[in-house]
Amino acid sequence: MTSEWTKARPNIDLDNQEFWAGLREHRFLLWNCGGCGAWYWPKAYCRFHENQPFAAQMSWVESSGRGVIHSANVHRTVLDPAWKEDTPFTYVLVELDEGPMISSTLLDYIEDPILIIGRKVGVVYEDHLDIGEGFVLPKFALLDS
């Protein structure tokens, strides 16, 4: 993409910068507990046991980037002119295979979002690296099985 980016940019901060750095490398990272193996998004302390100081047992680990659509809706109304060319679009809440939930845009527009509840999806990386500091957005695509 070479046109000017007019939409809101991702809010990248100290807590999630590793996640966004992974996306730049087309790696879907989740926060993982080295003690018990629990996965988290967003970054959190492990809820299953006492945590080491400064979350020493936690780290960003590459995940499958796959999951199942838990919920979906269609955005048909343009509330910000920057989204005019992208509307309508389907927005999904994905329960990742590792357990956490994350939301993002589905690549394919689906008129009736009820039809895709329970469908498998995989992450797709949308590069915007030629814009200022650049970033990569995670989106999801329907999988055949």
Backbone as a chain_set.jsonl record, in Angstrom:
{"seq": "MTSEWTKARPNIDLDNQEFWAGLREHRFLLWNCGGCGAWYWPKAYCRFHENQPFAAQMSWVESSGRGVIHSANVHRTVLDPAWKEDTPFTYVLVELDEGPMISSTLLDYIEDPILIIGRKVGVVYEDHLDIGEGFVLPKFALLDS", "coords": {"N": [[0.853, -1.172, 0.0], [0.661, 2.137, -0.902], [-0.601, 4.538, -0.627], [-1.574, 7.432, 1.324], [-1.986, 6.944, 4.808], [-4.924, 7.309, 6.485], [-6.436, 6.516, 8.577], [-7.007, 5.682, 12.068], [-4.083, 4.848, 13.902], [-2.5, 1.843, 15.191], [-2.436, 1.489, 18.77], [0.437, 1.362, 20.116], [2.279, 0.351, 22.821], [4.408, 0.044, 25.776], [3.527, -2.335, 26.947], [2.5, -3.873, 24.854], [4.267, -3.827, 22.731], [6.003, -5.891, 21.889], [4.244, -7.757, 20.783], [3.376, -6.322, 18.5], [5.834, -6.034, 17.229], [6.343, -8.68, 16.598], [4.302, -9.105, 14.7], [5.305, -7.565, 12.6], [7.227, -9.264, 11.663], [5.686, -11.221, 10.676], [4.769, -13.021, 12.598], [2.671, -14.39, 15.0], [2.347, -13.484, 18.106], [1.72, -14.471, 21.459], [1.167, -13.871, 24.945], [2.736, -15.912, 27.247], [2.774, -18.311, 29.869], [5.565, -19.618, 31.353], [5.586, -21.349, 33.458], [3.157, -22.844, 33.751], [2.098, -22.996, 31.21], [-0.123, -21.548, 30.318], [-1.92, -19.347, 28.12], [-2.166, -15.918, 27.09], [-3.93, -12.995, 26.03], [-4.854, -9.718, 26.197], [-1.506, -8.889, 27.381], [-0.855, -10.213, 30.599], [-0.79, -11.153, 34.094], [-0.219, -14.541, 35.138], [-3.068, -16.36, 35.943], [-3.316, -18.723, 37.263], [-1.546, -19.456, 39.26], [0.824, -18.379, 41.813], [2.716, -15.552, 40.849], [5.986, -14.877, 39.57], [8.217, -12.213, 40.56], [7.954, -9.239, 38.596], [6.85, -10.555, 36.455], [8.483, -12.706, 35.647], [8.284, -15.359, 34.779], [6.82, -15.19, 32.53], [6.448, -14.767, 28.972], [6.684, -13.611, 25.53], [5.456, -15.686, 23.057], [5.47, -17.482, 20.013], [2.404, -18.205, 18.46], [-0.21, -20.284, 17.01], [-1.879, -18.677, 15.49], [-4.363, -19.327, 14.678], [-7.882, -20.02, 14.962], [-11.311, -20.044, 16.145], [-14.309, -18.547, 15.083], [-16.012, -16.771, 17.394], [-17.868, -14.793, 17.761], [-19.535, -12.39, 15.645], [-19.966, -9.438, 13.656], [-21.447, -7.037, 11.411], [-20.26, -4.102, 10.035], [-21.879, -1.505, 8.715], [-22.353, 1.174, 8.538], [-20.783, 4.232, 7.914], [-18.836, 5.827, 10.11], [-16.602, 7.31, 10.335], [-14.984, 9.195, 7.943], [-12.6, 8.149, 6.908], [-12.933, 5.428, 6.727], [-14.625, 4.92, 4.653], [-14.125, 3.605, 2.142], [-13.742, 1.024, 3.016], [-16.056, 0.065, 4.068], [-19.058, -1.793, 3.671], [-17.893, -3.999, 6.325], [-16.844, -7.078, 7.87], [-16.56, -7.847, 11.229], [-14.85, -9.74, 13.626], [-14.822, -11.794, 16.579], [-12.415, -13.794, 17.761], [-11.794, -16.923, 19.091], [-8.849, -18.057, 19.947], [-6.823, -20.957, 19.122], [-5.12, -21.451, 21.226], [-6.482, -20.432, 23.364], [-6.94, -17.634, 24.348], [-8.985, -14.742, 23.465], [-9.345, -12.63, 20.62], [-10.011, -9.738, 18.688], [-10.739, -8.697, 15.343], [-10.741, -7.601, 11.897], [-12.428, -9.47, 9.402], [-11.205, -10.838, 6.403], [-12.908, -11.424, 4.242], [-16.003, -10.077, 3.273], [-18.971, -10.799, 4.875], [-22.313, -11.084, 4.5], [-24.336, -12.066, 6.247], [-23.503, -12.461, 9.384], [-24.05, -14.468, 11.242], [-23.835, -16.865, 9.95], [-21.16, -17.572, 9.996], [-20.325, -18.11, 12.551], [-18.461, -20.188, 14.627], [-16.87, -21.075, 12.573], [-13.6, -21.912, 11.295], [-10.641, -19.929, 11.39], [-7.706, -18.198, 10.199], [-4.822, -16.205, 10.895], [-3.965, -13.349, 8.951], [-1.574, -11.237, 7.563], [-1.494, -7.806, 7.26], [0.394, -5.617, 5.719], [1.734, -2.442, 6.427], [4.131, -1.082, 6.122], [5.444, 0.889, 4.795], [4.665, 3.334, 5.628], [5.4, 6.047, 7.431], [6.543, 5.198, 10.606], [5.629, 2.679, 10.271], [3.65, -0.365, 10.371], [2.031, -3.508, 11.037], [-1.035, -5.02, 10.488], [-3.096, -7.415, 12.117], [-5.338, -9.52, 10.575], [-8.152, -11.673, 9.816], [-8.772, -14.716, 8.022], [-11.151, -16.873, 6.537], [-10.932, -20.391, 6.916], [-10.778, -23.477, 5.122], [-11.119, -25.862, 6.501]], "CA": [[0.0, 0.0, 0.0], [1.498, 3.331, -0.993], [-1.375, 5.745, -0.383], [-1.472, 7.98, 2.667], [-2.819, 6.279, 5.803], [-5.747, 8.339, 7.118], [-7.177, 5.91, 9.685], [-6.293, 5.626, 13.34], [-2.988, 3.872, 13.95], [-2.545, 1.011, 16.399], [-1.875, 2.06, 19.991], [1.554, 0.503, 20.505], [2.887, 0.849, 24.052], [5.389, -0.873, 26.355], [2.92, -3.627, 27.252], [2.171, -4.676, 23.671], [5.202, -3.586, 21.624], [6.534, -7.165, 21.382], [3.204, -8.306, 19.917], [3.433, -5.599, 17.23], [7.111, -6.372, 16.59], [6.142, -10.004, 16.005], [3.508, -8.951, 13.48], [6.205, -7.06, 11.547], [7.943, -10.453, 11.167], [4.622, -12.175, 10.352], [4.689, -13.992, 13.69], [1.563, -14.03, 15.872], [2.824, -13.753, 19.454], [0.837, -14.358, 22.612], [1.834, -13.872, 26.24], [2.675, -17.302, 27.675], [3.355, -18.626, 31.174], [6.539, -20.709, 31.298], [5.353, -22.254, 34.573], [2.034, -23.777, 33.539], [1.746, -23.064, 29.792], [-1.325, -20.779, 29.984], [-1.744, -18.302, 27.104], [-2.935, -14.707, 27.372], [-3.991, -11.776, 25.223], [-3.558, -9.044, 26.174], [-0.498, -9.22, 28.381], [-1.428, -10.304, 31.935], [-0.147, -12.113, 34.988], [-0.881, -15.833, 35.085], [-4.111, -16.435, 36.965], [-3.401, -20.072, 37.796], [-0.615, -19.677, 40.364], [1.555, -17.179, 42.216], [3.619, -15.114, 39.791], [7.314, -14.406, 39.937], [8.299, -10.757, 40.439], [8.124, -8.66, 37.261], [6.365, -11.543, 35.478], [9.687, -13.378, 35.136], [7.958, -16.634, 34.145], [5.992, -14.904, 31.352], [7.188, -14.302, 27.793], [5.966, -13.633, 24.262], [5.751, -16.926, 22.348], [4.702, -17.585, 18.767], [1.227, -19.071, 18.511], [-0.643, -20.788, 15.707], [-2.611, -17.668, 14.726], [-5.609, -19.946, 14.216], [-8.921, -20.101, 15.965], [-12.696, -20.228, 15.742], [-15.112, -17.333, 15.265], [-16.892, -16.862, 18.566], [-18.915, -13.801, 17.534], [-19.256, -11.586, 14.448], [-20.955, -8.415, 13.291], [-21.168, -6.322, 10.167], [-20.272, -2.645, 10.112], [-22.428, -0.998, 7.446], [-22.442, 2.629, 8.607], [-19.493, 4.925, 7.95], [-18.81, 6.819, 11.178], [-15.39, 8.1, 10.109], [-14.767, 9.199, 6.488], [-11.426, 7.353, 6.539], [-13.356, 4.046, 6.544], [-15.633, 4.853, 3.591], [-13.782, 2.593, 1.132], [-13.698, -0.298, 3.644], [-17.367, -0.27, 4.612], [-19.224, -2.575, 4.883], [-16.905, -5.027, 6.626], [-17.218, -8.031, 8.92], [-15.65, -7.811, 12.365], [-15.009, -11.01, 14.326], [-14.158, -12.119, 17.833], [-11.858, -15.111, 17.505], [-11.214, -17.686, 20.194], [-7.65, -18.682, 19.4], [-6.609, -22.353, 19.511], [-4.409, -21.446, 22.498], [-7.422, -20.059, 24.407], [-7.381, -16.235, 24.43], [-9.821, -14.181, 22.402], [-8.869, -11.393, 20.016], [-10.945, -9.296, 17.65], [-10.17, -8.011, 14.19], [-11.539, -7.629, 10.679], [-12.369, -10.638, 8.54], [-10.868, -10.413, 5.043], [-14.08, -11.529, 3.376], [-17.247, -9.506, 3.771], [-20.045, -11.785, 4.987], [-23.56, -10.338, 4.704], [-25.007, -12.568, 7.439], [-22.418, -12.952, 10.223], [-24.463, -15.673, 11.978], [-23.414, -18.026, 9.173], [-19.743, -17.91, 10.175], [-20.037, -18.468, 13.941], [-17.928, -21.548, 14.714], [-15.949, -21.359, 11.459], [-12.173, -21.784, 11.585], [-9.954, -18.815, 10.73], [-6.263, -18.061, 10.392], [-4.364, -14.82, 10.807], [-3.377, -12.843, 7.718], [-0.836, -10.033, 7.927], [-1.684, -6.677, 6.347], [1.578, -4.767, 5.901], [1.725, -0.992, 6.198], [5.488, -0.766, 6.566], [5.976, 2.027, 4.037], [4.01, 4.537, 6.138], [6.033, 6.539, 8.656], [7.231, 4.141, 11.346], [5.106, 1.431, 9.738], [3.02, -1.333, 11.253], [1.346, -4.625, 10.389], [-2.305, -5.313, 11.144], [-3.565, -8.797, 12.012], [-6.714, -9.728, 10.15], [-8.412, -13.099, 9.772], [-9.349, -15.286, 6.808], [-11.828, -18.157, 6.729], [-10.198, -21.588, 6.477], [-11.661, -24.51, 4.578], [-11.441, -26.88, 7.518]], "C": [[0.899, 1.235, 0.0], [0.725, 4.609, -0.734], [-1.232, 6.187, 1.068], [-2.448, 7.27, 3.604], [-3.594, 7.343, 6.562], [-6.543, 7.806, 8.31], [-6.348, 5.979, 10.963], [-5.209, 4.56, 13.268], [-3.119, 3.015, 15.202], [-1.906, 1.739, 17.582], [-0.796, 1.111, 20.503], [2.225, 1.134, 21.719], [3.85, -0.201, 24.605], [4.809, -2.256, 26.623], [2.68, -4.488, 26.017], [3.171, -4.534, 22.532], [5.809, -4.876, 21.062], [5.529, -7.853, 20.457], [3.287, -7.661, 18.534], [4.741, -5.845, 16.488], [7.02, -7.747, 15.94], [5.343, -9.931, 14.719], [4.359, -8.45, 12.318], [6.979, -8.198, 10.9], [6.967, -11.551, 10.739], [4.631, -13.36, 11.312], [3.612, -13.502, 14.64], [1.913, -14.448, 17.297], [1.716, -13.583, 20.485], [1.691, -14.416, 23.868], [1.625, -15.262, 26.839], [3.368, -17.486, 29.015], [4.293, -19.816, 31.029], [6.341, -21.719, 32.405], [4.277, -23.281, 34.298], [1.582, -23.867, 32.085], [0.505, -22.29, 29.386], [-0.98, -19.652, 29.015], [-2.643, -17.119, 27.426], [-2.849, -13.714, 26.223], [-5.106, -10.929, 25.81], [-2.65, -9.528, 27.303], [-1.125, -9.178, 29.779], [-0.532, -11.172, 32.811], [-0.906, -13.426, 34.889], [-1.865, -15.935, 36.243], [-4.166, -17.79, 37.668], [-2.466, -20.361, 38.966], [0.057, -18.363, 40.731], [2.578, -16.842, 41.136], [4.966, -14.699, 40.361], [7.35, -12.89, 39.8], [8.579, -10.332, 38.993], [7.759, -9.642, 36.146], [7.514, -12.33, 34.836], [9.388, -14.691, 34.426], [7.168, -16.444, 32.851], [6.863, -14.431, 30.191], [6.27, -14.328, 26.574], [6.422, -14.85, 23.478], [4.885, -16.982, 21.093], [3.568, -18.596, 18.926], [0.855, -19.503, 17.098], [-1.279, -19.706, 14.845], [-3.914, -18.199, 14.157], [-6.623, -19.987, 15.346], [-10.28, -20.299, 15.337], [-13.454, -18.929, 16.002], [-16.116, -17.577, 16.381], [-18.095, -15.926, 18.407], [-18.532, -12.982, 16.308], [-20.338, -10.535, 14.27], [-20.504, -7.734, 12.015], [-21.285, -4.825, 10.423], [-20.701, -2.12, 8.75], [-22.451, 0.526, 7.395], [-21.053, 3.234, 8.708], [-19.562, 6.017, 9.012], [-17.605, 7.75, 11.06], [-15.118, 8.051, 8.608], [-13.575, 8.36, 6.033], [-11.8, 5.901, 6.225], [-14.341, 3.86, 5.388], [-15.36, 3.733, 2.58], [-13.815, 1.169, 1.698], [-15.059, -0.784, 4.13], [-18.296, -0.725, 3.478], [-18.078, -3.583, 5.075], [-17.407, -5.884, 7.777], [-16.136, -8.03, 9.984], [-15.918, -9.048, 13.215], [-14.274, -11.031, 15.658], [-13.733, -13.568, 17.692], [-11.339, -15.716, 18.806], [-10.046, -18.475, 19.599], [-7.498, -20.115, 19.9], [-5.932, -22.449, 20.878], [-5.292, -20.983, 23.661], [-7.861, -18.61, 24.458], [-8.278, -15.838, 23.266], [-9.211, -12.879, 21.919], [-9.858, -11.013, 18.924], [-10.198, -8.578, 16.536], [-11.146, -8.132, 13.015], [-11.343, -8.947, 9.94], [-12.078, -10.154, 7.123], [-12.077, -10.408, 4.124], [-15.283, -10.875, 4.039], [-18.31, -10.59, 3.744], [-21.323, -11.048, 5.352], [-24.274, -10.759, 5.983], [-23.964, -13.193, 8.365], [-22.771, -14.197, 11.044], [-23.948, -16.928, 11.277], [-21.976, -18.443, 9.42], [-19.365, -18.199, 11.63], [-19.594, -19.931, 13.982], [-16.986, -21.925, 13.589], [-14.503, -21.125, 11.874], [-11.583, -20.64, 10.765], [-8.457, -18.884, 11.025], [-5.866, -16.616, 10.199], [-3.748, -14.547, 9.437], [-2.75, -11.502, 8.075], [-1.0, -8.966, 6.856], [-0.579, -5.664, 6.619], [1.307, -3.312, 5.546], [3.082, -0.457, 6.625], [6.088, 0.44, 5.86], [5.399, 3.352, 4.52], [4.689, 4.953, 7.431], [6.846, 5.453, 9.333], [6.763, 2.76, 10.91], [4.535, 0.519, 10.802], [2.393, -2.418, 10.403], [0.084, -4.904, 11.183], [-2.634, -6.794, 11.02], [-5.04, -8.816, 11.607], [-6.917, -11.239, 10.063], [-9.076, -13.491, 8.461], [-10.009, -16.608, 7.166], [-10.966, -19.287, 6.186], [-11.201, -22.623, 6.01], [-12.054, -25.545, 5.619], [-10.822, -26.557, 8.832]], "O": [[1.802, 1.345, 0.829], [1.333, 5.674, -0.628], [-0.819, 5.41, 1.928], [-3.598, 7.024, 3.24], [-2.992, 8.194, 7.216], [-7.245, 8.566, 8.977], [-5.158, 6.291, 10.94], [-5.391, 3.509, 12.654], [-3.773, 3.415, 16.165], [-0.957, 2.505, 17.414], [-1.089, 0.168, 21.238], [2.678, 2.278, 21.675], [4.08, -1.226, 23.964], [5.528, -3.251, 26.536], [2.657, -5.715, 26.121], [2.937, -5.078, 21.452], [6.1, -4.941, 19.867], [5.918, -8.462, 19.461], [3.272, -8.356, 17.518], [4.762, -5.865, 15.257], [7.559, -7.958, 14.854], [5.664, -10.617, 13.749], [4.157, -8.865, 11.177], [7.347, -8.116, 9.728], [7.378, -12.68, 10.472], [4.519, -14.519, 10.913], [3.621, -12.341, 15.046], [1.792, -15.62, 17.655], [0.89, -12.674, 20.394], [2.801, -14.946, 23.852], [0.496, -15.742, 26.934], [4.417, -16.895, 29.269], [3.868, -20.899, 30.629], [6.861, -22.831, 32.324], [4.462, -24.465, 34.581], [0.766, -24.726, 31.752], [0.102, -22.356, 28.225], [0.105, -19.075, 29.076], [-3.738, -17.285, 27.963], [-1.83, -13.611, 25.539], [-6.234, -11.412, 25.907], [-2.985, -10.439, 28.06], [-1.838, -8.232, 30.114], [0.375, -11.842, 32.317], [-2.1, -13.434, 34.59], [-1.526, -15.63, 37.386], [-4.978, -17.984, 38.573], [-2.583, -21.409, 39.6], [-0.119, -17.354, 40.047], [3.224, -17.729, 40.578], [5.06, -14.228, 41.495], [6.594, -12.328, 39.008], [9.337, -10.981, 38.273], [8.291, -9.568, 35.039], [7.508, -12.583, 33.632], [10.155, -15.105, 33.557], [6.877, -17.414, 32.151], [7.886, -13.777, 30.397], [5.222, -14.975, 26.579], [7.617, -15.04, 23.252], [3.721, -16.583, 21.108], [3.757, -19.691, 19.455], [1.514, -19.138, 16.124], [-1.236, -19.785, 13.618], [-4.502, -17.594, 13.26], [-6.27, -19.988, 16.525], [-10.401, -20.667, 14.168], [-13.256, -18.288, 17.035], [-16.954, -18.476, 16.306], [-19.197, -16.231, 18.864], [-17.354, -12.885, 15.963], [-21.482, -10.725, 14.685], [-19.351, -7.838, 11.598], [-22.285, -4.349, 10.961], [-19.986, -2.268, 7.759], [-22.558, 1.106, 6.315], [-20.236, 2.783, 9.511], [-20.262, 7.015, 8.839], [-17.598, 8.845, 11.622], [-15.029, 6.96, 8.046], [-13.543, 7.906, 4.889], [-11.055, 5.215, 5.525], [-14.838, 2.754, 5.172], [-16.275, 2.997, 2.21], [-13.907, 0.208, 0.934], [-15.191, -1.931, 4.558], [-18.314, -0.094, 2.421], [-17.395, -3.962, 4.124], [-18.273, -5.475, 8.55], [-14.952, -8.19, 9.687], [-17.071, -9.374, 13.496], [-13.247, -10.375, 15.836], [-14.565, -14.461, 17.526], [-10.55, -15.101, 19.524], [-10.24, -19.43, 18.847], [-7.987, -20.453, 20.978], [-6.144, -23.417, 21.608], [-4.903, -21.121, 24.821], [-9.057, -18.353, 24.598], [-8.322, -16.503, 22.231], [-8.634, -12.12, 22.699], [-10.472, -11.884, 18.308], [-9.168, -7.942, 16.76], [-12.232, -8.698, 13.144], [-10.231, -9.47, 9.863], [-12.652, -9.156, 6.686], [-12.25, -9.491, 3.321], [-15.549, -11.094, 5.221], [-18.528, -11.228, 2.714], [-21.398, -10.443, 6.421], [-24.765, -9.909, 6.726], [-23.576, -14.343, 8.157], [-21.873, -14.907, 11.495], [-23.659, -17.933, 11.926], [-21.602, -19.567, 9.086], [-18.206, -18.502, 11.915], [-20.269, -20.806, 13.44], [-16.362, -22.985, 13.637], [-14.213, -20.256, 12.696], [-11.964, -20.411, 9.617], [-8.015, -19.539, 11.969], [-6.494, -15.885, 9.433], [-3.096, -15.41, 8.848], [-3.342, -10.718, 8.817], [-0.685, -9.193, 5.687], [-0.611, -4.945, 7.618], [0.729, -3.002, 4.504], [3.171, 0.5, 7.393], [7.124, 0.955, 6.278], [5.619, 4.386, 3.889], [4.557, 4.259, 8.439], [7.73, 4.855, 8.72], [7.449, 1.77, 11.163], [4.885, 0.613, 11.978], [2.244, -2.263, 9.191], [0.126, -5.012, 12.408], [-2.475, -7.376, 9.947], [-5.876, -8.181, 12.25], [-5.964, -12.002, 10.219], [-9.832, -12.72, 7.868], [-9.499, -17.368, 7.989], [-10.347, -19.158, 5.13], [-12.347, -22.635, 6.46], [-13.179, -26.044, 5.622], [-10.992, -27.306, 9.794]]}, "num_chains": 1, "name": "protein.A"}
